[in-house]
Structure formats: C-alpha cells, structure tokens
Amino acid sequence: MTTQELEQLWQKEIAEQQEKYRDIDLNLSDVKVELHNATWCPDCVRECSELLAIKAALGDRAPEISLISYEDKEHYMSNKASLDINCLPTIIFTRGEQEFARIEEDSQGKILGLIS
C-alpha cells in the first residue's frame, strides 16, 4: 500500500484531524518519517491518520513519509521478533541518516515517545 492509497483510505479520519493543525508554523521538510502500520490495526488508523493530517496541513513544509505496511497480519505476527519495531504503529523520525525520535505503542496500547 502506498502513502497516497493510505491517505485515500483514511481520508475521513485525516480530514477530522487536519483542522487542529491548520495554523501550525513548522518546517519539517528536512525530516524523513518511516511509518510502520497496518490497515487492520485500529491504533494505526488513529495515530497514522493524525500524522498524515499534519503532513496535509504543512504542505511543502511537510516531512517526507515512507510507508511500511504490514497487511498480512499472520506474517507480521510470525516475523515480529526479527523486525526493528516492537508494535504497530511505530513512527521513526530521521534527519540526515540519524534517527532522532521514535513513537511506538507498547503491548498495553500506550503510545511511547522515545527521543534519541
């Protein structure tokens, strides 16, 4: 699934979130975001649609977003131990080649923000 397909799928959720960010004054164009998600994951819909709303609100000041989608739930669960993530959703922020922040969900459904 591409970022554009995800934006179309979650169009309603993104539109609901986007109003909050209409007046945001940030330039994140030098930031790359790796977005680990799955459409079967309700937490991904909530968290990732909010990130996509920020992207839409920022326009050309938005970060570059790479989408890593795990649509085969059984395959994801059986290979989870070999991945660089613990849970879905996980959002990894880099500037240059350096990771400077990571947002991921723990196994109890709580979002953790980890900043390097």
N, CA, C and O atoms as a GROMACS GRO file, in nm:
protein
  464
    1MET      N    1   0.086  -0.118   0.000
    1MET     CA    2   0.000   0.000   0.000
    1MET      C    3   0.090   0.124   0.000
    1MET      O    4   0.189   0.128   0.074
    2THR      N    5   0.058   0.222  -0.080
    2THR     CA    6   0.136   0.346  -0.086
    2THR      C    7   0.079   0.449   0.012
    2THR      O    8  -0.031   0.433   0.064
    3THR      N    9   0.158   0.554   0.036
    3THR     CA   10   0.111   0.662   0.123
    3THR      C   11  -0.015   0.724   0.066
    3THR      O   12  -0.109   0.755   0.140
    4GLN      N   13  -0.018   0.741  -0.066
    4GLN     CA   14  -0.136   0.800  -0.130
    4GLN      C   15  -0.259   0.711  -0.111
    4GLN      O   16  -0.368   0.762  -0.085
    5GLU      N   17  -0.243   0.580  -0.124
    5GLU     CA   18  -0.355   0.489  -0.102
    5GLU      C   19  -0.404   0.494   0.042
    5GLU      O   20  -0.524   0.490   0.069
    6LEU      N   21  -0.309   0.503   0.134
    6LEU     CA   22  -0.345   0.513   0.275
    6LEU      C   23  -0.420   0.643   0.303
    6LEU      O   24  -0.518   0.645   0.377
    7GLU      N   25  -0.373   0.753   0.243
    7GLU     CA   26  -0.441   0.882   0.259
    7GLU      C   27  -0.584   0.875   0.205
    7GLU      O   28  -0.675   0.933   0.264
    8GLN      N   29  -0.603   0.804   0.095
    8GLN     CA   30  -0.739   0.789   0.040
    8GLN      C   31  -0.824   0.701   0.130
    8GLN      O   32  -0.941   0.732   0.154
    9LEU      N   33  -0.767   0.593   0.182
    9LEU     CA   34  -0.841   0.502   0.268
    9LEU      C   35  -0.884   0.571   0.397
    9LEU      O   36  -0.996   0.551   0.443
   10TRP      N   37  -0.796   0.653   0.455
   10TRP     CA   38  -0.823   0.718   0.582
   10TRP      C   39  -0.860   0.866   0.563
   10TRP      O   40  -0.839   0.947   0.653
   11GLN      N   41  -0.915   0.901   0.448
   11GLN     CA   42  -0.948   1.039   0.413
   11GLN      C   43  -1.035   1.106   0.519
   11GLN      O   44  -1.009   1.221   0.556
   12LYS      N   45  -1.138   1.038   0.567
   12LYS     CA   46  -1.228   1.095   0.667
   12LYS      C   47  -1.155   1.124   0.798
   12LYS      O   48  -1.171   1.232   0.855
   13GLU      N   49  -1.075   1.027   0.846
   13GLU     CA   50  -1.001   1.044   0.970
   13GLU      C   51  -0.899   1.158   0.959
   13GLU      O   52  -0.881   1.236   1.052
   14ILE      N   53  -0.833   1.168   0.844
   14ILE     CA   54  -0.734   1.274   0.821
   14ILE      C   55  -0.803   1.409   0.822
   14ILE      O   56  -0.753   1.504   0.884
   15ALA      N   57  -0.915   1.420   0.754
   15ALA     CA   58  -0.988   1.548   0.748
   15ALA      C   59  -1.033   1.592   0.887
   15ALA      O   60  -1.027   1.710   0.920
   16GLU      N   61  -1.077   1.497   0.970
   16GLU     CA   62  -1.120   1.530   1.106
   16GLU      C   63  -1.004   1.584   1.190
   16GLU      O   64  -1.023   1.672   1.273
   17GLN      N   65  -0.884   1.531   1.168
   17GLN     CA   66  -0.767   1.573   1.245
   17GLN      C   67  -0.704   1.701   1.190
   17GLN      O   68  -0.646   1.780   1.266
   18GLN      N   69  -0.715   1.723   1.060
   18GLN     CA   70  -0.642   1.830   0.993
   18GLN      C   71  -0.675   1.969   1.046
   18GLN      O   72  -0.586   2.055   1.050
   19GLU      N   73  -0.797   1.993   1.087
   19GLU     CA   74  -0.837   2.126   1.137
   19GLU      C   75  -0.750   2.171   1.254
   19GLU      O   76  -0.721   2.289   1.267
   20LYS      N   77  -0.709   2.076   1.340
   20LYS     CA   78  -0.625   2.109   1.455
   20LYS      C   79  -0.491   2.169   1.414
   20LYS      O   80  -0.432   2.246   1.490
   21TYR      N   81  -0.445   2.135   1.295
   21TYR     CA   82  -0.310   2.172   1.253
   21TYR      C   83  -0.308   2.283   1.148
   21TYR      O   84  -0.203   2.314   1.092
   22ARG      N   85  -0.422   2.340   1.120
   22ARG     CA   86  -0.433   2.440   1.014
   22ARG      C   87  -0.336   2.557   1.034
   22ARG      O   88  -0.280   2.606   0.935
   23ASP      N   89  -0.313   2.603   1.155
   23ASP     CA   90  -0.229   2.719   1.180
   23ASP      C   91  -0.088   2.682   1.230
   23ASP      O   92  -0.017   2.768   1.283
   24ILE      N   93  -0.049   2.559   1.213
   24ILE     CA   94   0.082   2.515   1.260
   24ILE      C   95   0.193   2.586   1.180
   24ILE      O   96   0.185   2.598   1.058
   25ASP      N   97   0.294   2.631   1.251
   25ASP     CA   98   0.403   2.706   1.188
   25ASP      C   99   0.534   2.630   1.206
   25ASP      O  100   0.618   2.666   1.289
   26LEU      N  101   0.551   2.525   1.129
   26LEU     CA  102   0.671   2.442   1.134
   26LEU      C  103   0.721   2.416   0.993
   26LEU      O  104   0.643   2.417   0.898
   27ASN      N  105   0.850   2.394   0.980
   27ASN     CA  106   0.905   2.348   0.855
   27ASN      C  107   0.979   2.218   0.884
   27ASN      O  108   1.086   2.219   0.945
   28LEU      N  109   0.921   2.108   0.842
   28LEU     CA  110   0.978   1.976   0.866
   28LEU      C  111   1.026   1.912   0.736
   28LEU      O  112   1.041   1.790   0.728
   29SER      N  113   1.049   1.993   0.633
   29SER     CA  114   1.084   1.939   0.502
   29SER      C  115   1.218   1.866   0.502
   29SER      O  116   1.244   1.789   0.409
   30ASP      N  117   1.304   1.887   0.602
   30ASP     CA  118   1.431   1.816   0.610
   30ASP      C  119   1.422   1.688   0.694
   30ASP      O  120   1.523   1.623   0.719
   31VAL      N  121   1.301   1.653   0.736
   31VAL     CA  122   1.278   1.535   0.819
   31VAL      C  123   1.220   1.423   0.733
   31VAL      O  124   1.136   1.446   0.647
   32LYS      N  125   1.268   1.301   0.759
   32LYS     CA  126   1.211   1.182   0.695
   32LYS      C  127   1.140   1.102   0.803
   32LYS      O  128   1.190   1.087   0.915
   33VAL      N  129   1.024   1.052   0.768
   33VAL     CA  130   0.942   0.975   0.862
   33VAL      C  131   0.919   0.837   0.804
   33VAL      O  132   0.876   0.823   0.689
   34GLU      N  133   0.947   0.734   0.883
   34GLU     CA  134   0.919   0.597   0.845
   34GLU      C  135   0.797   0.554   0.925
   34GLU      O  136   0.802   0.548   1.048
   35LEU      N  137   0.690   0.525   0.857
   35LEU     CA  138   0.561   0.498   0.920
   35LEU      C  139   0.528   0.349   0.907
   35LEU      O  140   0.492   0.303   0.799
   36HIS      N  141   0.541   0.275   1.017
   36HIS     CA  142   0.510   0.132   1.020
   36HIS      C  143   0.364   0.118   1.064
   36HIS      O  144   0.326   0.163   1.172
   37ASN      N  145   0.282   0.056   0.979
   37ASN     CA  146   0.139   0.049   1.009
   37ASN      C  147   0.074  -0.071   0.942
   37ASN      O  148   0.138  -0.145   0.868
   38ALA      N  149  -0.054  -0.088   0.970
   38ALA     CA  150  -0.138  -0.188   0.904
   38ALA      C  151  -0.282  -0.138   0.907
   38ALA      O  152  -0.325  -0.080   1.007
   39THR      N  153  -0.354  -0.158   0.801
   39THR     CA  154  -0.492  -0.110   0.796
   39THR      C  155  -0.583  -0.190   0.890
   39THR      O  156  -0.691  -0.143   0.925
   40TRP      N  157  -0.541  -0.310   0.930
   40TRP     CA  158  -0.620  -0.390   1.024
   40TRP      C  159  -0.600  -0.347   1.169
   40TRP      O  160  -0.667  -0.398   1.259
   41CYS      N  161  -0.510  -0.254   1.192
   41CYS     CA  162  -0.476  -0.209   1.328
   41CYS      C  163  -0.550  -0.078   1.360
   41CYS      O  164  -0.518   0.025   1.300
   42PRO      N  165  -0.647  -0.080   1.452
   42PRO     CA  166  -0.723   0.043   1.482
   42PRO      C  167  -0.636   0.154   1.540
   42PRO      O  168  -0.664   0.272   1.517
   43ASP      N  169  -0.532   0.119   1.614
   43ASP     CA  170  -0.442   0.221   1.667
   43ASP      C  171  -0.364   0.290   1.554
   43ASP      O  172  -0.335   0.409   1.562
   44CYS      N  173  -0.331   0.213   1.450
   44CYS     CA  174  -0.263   0.272   1.334
   44CYS      C  175  -0.352   0.374   1.265
   44CYS      O  176  -0.306   0.480   1.225
   45VAL      N  177  -0.479   0.342   1.252
   45VAL     CA  178  -0.572   0.435   1.189
   45VAL      C  179  -0.572   0.567   1.265
   45VAL      O  180  -0.564   0.674   1.205
   46ARG      N  181  -0.580   0.559   1.396
   46ARG     CA  182  -0.585   0.680   1.480
   46ARG      C  183  -0.454   0.758   1.472
   46ARG      O  184  -0.455   0.878   1.442
   47GLU      N  185  -0.342   0.694   1.500
   47GLU     CA  186  -0.214   0.764   1.508
   47GLU      C  187  -0.161   0.806   1.371
   47GLU      O  188  -0.114   0.919   1.354
   48CYS      N  189  -0.170   0.716   1.274
   48CYS     CA  190  -0.114   0.747   1.142
   48CYS      C  191  -0.199   0.849   1.067
   48CYS      O  192  -0.145   0.932   0.993
   49SER      N  193  -0.330   0.846   1.085
   49SER     CA  194  -0.413   0.946   1.019
   49SER      C  195  -0.384   1.085   1.075
   49SER      O  196  -0.394   1.184   1.002
   50GLU      N  197  -0.349   1.093   1.202
   50GLU     CA  198  -0.312   1.222   1.260
   50GLU      C  199  -0.181   1.272   1.199
   50GLU      O  200  -0.169   1.390   1.167
   51LEU      N  201  -0.083   1.184   1.182
   51LEU     CA  202   0.042   1.222   1.118
   51LEU      C  203   0.017   1.267   0.974
   51LEU      O  204   0.076   1.366   0.929
   52LEU      N  205  -0.068   1.197   0.903
   52LEU     CA  206  -0.099   1.235   0.765
   52LEU      C  207  -0.175   1.367   0.760
   52LEU      O  208  -0.164   1.441   0.662
   53ALA      N  209  -0.253   1.398   0.863
   53ALA     CA  210  -0.321   1.528   0.871
   53ALA      C  211  -0.219   1.639   0.889
   53ALA      O  212  -0.234   1.746   0.829
   54ILE      N  213  -0.118   1.616   0.970
   54ILE     CA  214  -0.010   1.715   0.988
   54ILE      C  215   0.060   1.737   0.854
   54ILE      O  216   0.088   1.851   0.816
   55LYS      N  217   0.088   1.628   0.784
   55LYS     CA  218   0.152   1.637   0.652
   55LYS      C  219   0.068   1.721   0.557
   55LYS      O  220   0.120   1.807   0.487
   56ALA      N  221  -0.061   1.697   0.555
   56ALA     CA  222  -0.151   1.772   0.466
   56ALA      C  223  -0.154   1.920   0.505
   56ALA      O  224  -0.156   2.007   0.417
   57ALA      N  225  -0.155   1.949   0.634
   57ALA     CA  226  -0.161   2.088   0.680
   57ALA      C  227  -0.032   2.163   0.648
   57ALA      O  228  -0.037   2.283   0.620
   58LEU      N  229   0.081   2.096   0.652
   58LEU     CA  230   0.210   2.162   0.629
   58LEU      C  231   0.240   2.183   0.480
   58LEU      O  232   0.320   2.270   0.445
   59GLY      N  233   0.178   2.106   0.394
   59GLY     CA  234   0.202   2.123   0.250
   59GLY      C  235   0.348   2.100   0.215
   59GLY      O  236   0.403   1.994   0.246
   60ASP      N  237   0.413   2.199   0.150
   60ASP     CA  238   0.552   2.181   0.108
   60ASP      C  239   0.651   2.189   0.224
   60ASP      O  240   0.771   2.171   0.204
   61ARG      N  241   0.604   2.217   0.344
   61ARG     CA  242   0.688   2.217   0.464
   61ARG      C  243   0.680   2.084   0.538
   61ARG      O  244   0.736   2.069   0.647
   62ALA      N  245   0.610   1.987   0.479
   62ALA     CA  246   0.586   1.857   0.543
   62ALA      C  247   0.708   1.766   0.531
   62ALA      O  248   0.789   1.780   0.439
   63PRO      N  249   0.720   1.672   0.624
   63PRO     CA  250   0.827   1.574   0.614
   63PRO      C  251   0.800   1.475   0.500
   63PRO      O  252   0.687   1.459   0.456
   64GLU      N  253   0.906   1.411   0.454
   64GLU     CA  254   0.892   1.302   0.357
   64GLU      C  255   0.850   1.178   0.435
   64GLU      O  256   0.914   1.143   0.533
   65ILE      N  257   0.744   1.112   0.392
   65ILE     CA  258   0.693   0.996   0.465
   65ILE      C  259   0.711   0.870   0.381
   65ILE      O  260   0.666   0.863   0.266
   66SER      N  261   0.778   0.770   0.441
   66SER     CA  262   0.791   0.638   0.380
   66SER      C  263   0.698   0.545   0.455
   66SER      O  264   0.696   0.543   0.578
   67LEU      N  265   0.621   0.469   0.383
   67LEU     CA  266   0.522   0.382   0.441
   67LEU      C  267   0.570   0.237   0.440
   67LEU      O  268   0.609   0.185   0.335
   68ILE      N  269   0.568   0.174   0.555
   68ILE     CA  270   0.597   0.032   0.566
   68ILE      C  271   0.470  -0.032   0.620
   68ILE      O  272   0.434  -0.013   0.736
   69SER      N  273   0.403  -0.106   0.534
   69SER     CA  274   0.271  -0.158   0.567
   69SER      C  275   0.276  -0.310   0.587
   69SER      O  276   0.338  -0.381   0.509
   70TYR      N  277   0.212  -0.356   0.691
   70TYR     CA  278   0.209  -0.498   0.726
   70TYR      C  279   0.065  -0.548   0.713
   70TYR      O  280  -0.006  -0.564   0.812
   71GLU      N  281   0.023  -0.571   0.590
   71GLU     CA  282  -0.116  -0.606   0.565
   71GLU      C  283  -0.148  -0.752   0.594
   71GLU      O  284  -0.263  -0.786   0.621
   72ASP      N  285  -0.048  -0.840   0.590
   72ASP     CA  286  -0.070  -0.980   0.623
   72ASP      C  287  -0.044  -0.998   0.773
   72ASP      O  288   0.070  -1.013   0.816
   73LYS      N  289  -0.150  -0.995   0.850
   73LYS     CA  290  -0.138  -0.996   0.997
   73LYS      C  291  -0.063  -1.120   1.048
   73LYS      O  292   0.021  -1.108   1.136
   74GLU      N  293  -0.094  -1.236   0.993
   74GLU     CA  294  -0.028  -1.359   1.038
   74GLU      C  295   0.122  -1.354   1.009
   74GLU      O  296   0.202  -1.394   1.093
   75HIS      N  297   0.159  -1.304   0.890
   75HIS     CA  298   0.301  -1.292   0.854
   75HIS      C  299   0.369  -1.193   0.948
   75HIS      O  300   0.480  -1.218   0.994
   76TYR      N  301   0.305  -1.080   0.976
   76TYR     CA  302   0.361  -0.982   1.068
   76TYR      C  303   0.385  -1.044   1.206
   76TYR      O  304   0.493  -1.030   1.262
   77MET      N  305   0.285  -1.111   1.259
   77MET     CA  306   0.296  -1.169   1.393
   77MET      C  307   0.406  -1.275   1.399
   77MET      O  308   0.479  -1.282   1.498
   78SER      N  309   0.419  -1.356   1.296
   78SER     CA  310   0.521  -1.461   1.299
   78SER      C  311   0.662  -1.408   1.276
   78SER      O  312   0.759  -1.475   1.313
   79ASN      N  313   0.676  -1.289   1.216
   79ASN     CA  314   0.808  -1.231   1.189
   79ASN      C  315   0.840  -1.111   1.278
   79ASN      O  316   0.944  -1.048   1.260
   80LYS      N  317   0.754  -1.080   1.370
   80LYS     CA  318   0.768  -0.960   1.454
   80LYS      C  319   0.903  -0.955   1.526
   80LYS      O  320   0.962  -0.848   1.537
   81ALA      N  321   0.951  -1.067   1.576
   81ALA     CA  322   1.076  -1.070   1.652
   81ALA      C  323   1.197  -1.027   1.568
   81ALA      O  324   1.296  -0.981   1.623
   82SER      N  325   1.189  -1.042   1.437
   82SER     CA  326   1.303  -1.008   1.351
   82SER      C  327   1.297  -0.864   1.299
   82SER      O  328   1.386  -0.822   1.227
   83LEU      N  329   1.193  -0.790   1.335
   83LEU     CA  330   1.177  -0.653   1.287
   83LEU      C  331   1.245  -0.553   1.380
   83LEU      O  332   1.276  -0.586   1.495
   84ASP      N  333   1.268  -0.433   1.331
   84ASP     CA  334   1.330  -0.326   1.409
   84ASP      C  335   1.226  -0.246   1.488
   84ASP      O  336   1.254  -0.136   1.536
   85ILE      N  337   1.107  -0.301   1.501
   85ILE     CA  338   0.998  -0.236   1.573
   85ILE      C  339   0.940  -0.334   1.674
   85ILE      O  340   0.956  -0.456   1.659
   86ASN      N  341   0.871  -0.281   1.775
   86ASN     CA  342   0.810  -0.368   1.876
   86ASN      C  343   0.661  -0.385   1.856
   86ASN      O  344   0.607  -0.492   1.882
   87CYS      N  345   0.595  -0.280   1.810
   87CYS     CA  346   0.450  -0.282   1.794
   87CYS      C  347   0.409  -0.191   1.678
   87CYS      O  348   0.489  -0.112   1.628
   88LEU      N  349   0.286  -0.203   1.639
   88LEU     CA  350   0.226  -0.112   1.542
   88LEU      C  351   0.128  -0.023   1.617
   88LEU      O  352   0.058  -0.071   1.705
   89PRO      N  353   0.122   0.103   1.586
   89PRO     CA  354   0.207   0.174   1.490
   89PRO      C  355   0.342   0.209   1.552
   89PRO      O  356   0.354   0.224   1.673
   90THR      N  357   0.441   0.223   1.465
   90THR     CA  358   0.571   0.279   1.503
   90THR      C  359   0.604   0.386   1.401
   90THR      O  360   0.592   0.364   1.281
   91ILE      N  361   0.646   0.502   1.449
   91ILE     CA  362   0.681   0.615   1.363
   91ILE      C  363   0.823   0.655   1.398
   91ILE      O  364   0.852   0.691   1.512
   92ILE      N  365   0.913   0.648   1.298
   92ILE     CA  366   1.055   0.676   1.320
   92ILE      C  367   1.091   0.804   1.244
   92ILE      O  368   1.063   0.818   1.125
   93PHE      N  369   1.153   0.899   1.316
   93PHE     CA  370   1.191   1.029   1.259
   93PHE      C  371   1.342   1.035   1.242
   93PHE      O  372   1.416   1.005   1.335
   94THR      N  373   1.387   1.074   1.122
   94THR     CA  374   1.530   1.090   1.097
   94THR      C  375   1.555   1.226   1.030
   94THR      O  376   1.470   1.281   0.961
   95ARG      N  377   1.674   1.275   1.055
   95ARG     CA  378   1.722   1.396   0.988
   95ARG      C  379   1.861   1.356   0.938
   95ARG      O  380   1.945   1.315   1.018
   96GLY      N  381   1.885   1.370   0.807
   96GLY     CA  382   2.006   1.311   0.751
   96GLY      C  383   1.989   1.161   0.759
   96GLY      O  384   1.888   1.108   0.713
   97GLU      N  385   2.084   1.094   0.814
   97GLU     CA  386   2.071   0.949   0.834
   97GLU      C  387   2.054   0.915   0.982
   97GLU      O  388   2.057   0.798   1.020
   98GLN      N  389   2.036   1.017   1.067
   98GLN     CA  390   2.032   0.998   1.212
   98GLN      C  391   1.888   0.994   1.265
   98GLN      O  392   1.812   1.089   1.247
   99GLU      N  393   1.851   0.884   1.330
   99GLU     CA  394   1.721   0.877   1.397
   99GLU      C  395   1.726   0.967   1.520
   99GLU      O  396   1.817   0.957   1.602
  100PHE      N  397   1.627   1.057   1.532
  100PHE     CA  398   1.624   1.145   1.648
  100PHE      C  399   1.500   1.127   1.733
  100PHE      O  400   1.494   1.179   1.845
  101ALA      N  401   1.401   1.055   1.684
  101ALA     CA  402   1.282   1.029   1.765
  101ALA      C  403   1.210   0.907   1.711
  101ALA      O  404   1.218   0.874   1.593
  102ARG      N  405   1.139   0.842   1.801
  102ARG     CA  406   1.059   0.725   1.765
  102ARG      C  407   0.934   0.727   1.851
  102ARG      O  408   0.942   0.747   1.972
  103ILE      N  409   0.821   0.706   1.788
  103ILE     CA  410   0.694   0.693   1.861
  103ILE      C  411   0.642   0.553   1.832
  103ILE      O  412   0.624   0.516   1.716
  104GLU      N  413   0.620   0.478   1.936
  104GLU     CA  414   0.567   0.343   1.917
  104GLU      C  415   0.468   0.312   2.028
  104GLU      O  416   0.465   0.377   2.133
  105GLU      N  417   0.390   0.212   2.002
  105GLU     CA  418   0.292   0.169   2.101
  105GLU      C  419   0.346   0.050   2.177
  105GLU      O  420   0.410  -0.037   2.119
  106ASP      N  421   0.322   0.047   2.307
  106ASP     CA  422   0.364  -0.070   2.383
  106ASP      C  423   0.254  -0.175   2.376
  106ASP      O  424   0.148  -0.151   2.318
  107SER      N  425   0.278  -0.290   2.436
  107SER     CA  426   0.182  -0.400   2.426
  107SER      C  427   0.052  -0.374   2.502
  107SER      O  428  -0.044  -0.450   2.486
  108GLN      N  429   0.046  -0.269   2.585
  108GLN     CA  430  -0.077  -0.234   2.655
  108GLN      C  431  -0.156  -0.125   2.583
  108GLN      O  432  -0.256  -0.074   2.636
  109GLY      N  433  -0.111  -0.088   2.463
  109GLY     CA  434  -0.184   0.012   2.385
  109GLY      C  435  -0.150   0.156   2.422
  109GLY      O  436  -0.225   0.248   2.386
  110LYS      N  437  -0.040   0.178   2.491
  110LYS     CA  438   0.001   0.314   2.528
  110LYS      C  439   0.108   0.362   2.430
  110LYS      O  440   0.200   0.288   2.396
  111ILE      N  441   0.094   0.485   2.386
  111ILE     CA  442   0.191   0.542   2.293
  111ILE      C  443   0.310   0.594   2.371
  111ILE      O  444   0.294   0.669   2.467
  112LEU      N  445   0.428   0.552   2.330
  112LEU     CA  446   0.552   0.594   2.395
  112LEU      C  447   0.630   0.681   2.297
  112LEU      O  448   0.648   0.643   2.181
  113GLY      N  449   0.678   0.794   2.342
  113GLY     CA  450   0.763   0.878   2.260
  113GLY      C  451   0.906   0.860   2.307
  113GLY      O  452   0.937   0.887   2.423
  114LEU      N  453   0.993   0.816   2.220
  114LEU     CA  454   1.132   0.793   2.254
  114LEU      C  455   1.218   0.887   2.172
  114LEU      O  456   1.216   0.881   2.049
  115ILE      N  457   1.292   0.973   2.237
  115ILE     CA  458   1.376   1.069   2.168
  115ILE      C  459   1.521   1.036   2.194
  115ILE      O  460   1.562   1.020   2.309
  116SER      N  461   1.598   1.025   2.087
  116SER     CA  462   1.741   0.993   2.100
  116SER      C  463   1.818   1.112   2.151
  116SER      O  464   1.940   1.104   2.168
   0.00000   0.00000   0.00000
